[in-house]
Amino acid sequence: MAGKKVSFSRKPGIADKPVDVEDWVTNREALVEEEQPLPPPKTEPEKIKRLTLDIPESLHKAIKLKATNEGVTMVELLRQLLEEHYAPKD
């Protein structure tokens, strides 16, 4: 692999101006807000990531029973529960 050149660039969104370390320590929240561009509008559905979780059999049965009674899958029930507690509030 001789002759292969790899280059690394700066983190996107960081201005090319030098950062004063003391100023960063005292005002880092303000500096970070200035440096980060706004996220682009969502046009594509968000990617799905898998989560594996080991739970007691009794809890699994209780979740399965509740999902069945509500006419939804366990995945739908658990995803809704997680979104209610952890999804960012707009």
Buried (B, 14 or more C-beta within 10 A) or exposed (E): EEEEEEEEEEEEEEEEEEEEEEEEEEEEEEBEEEBEEEEEEEEEEEEEEEEEEEEEEEEEEEBEEEBEEEEBEEEEBBBEEEEEEEEEEE
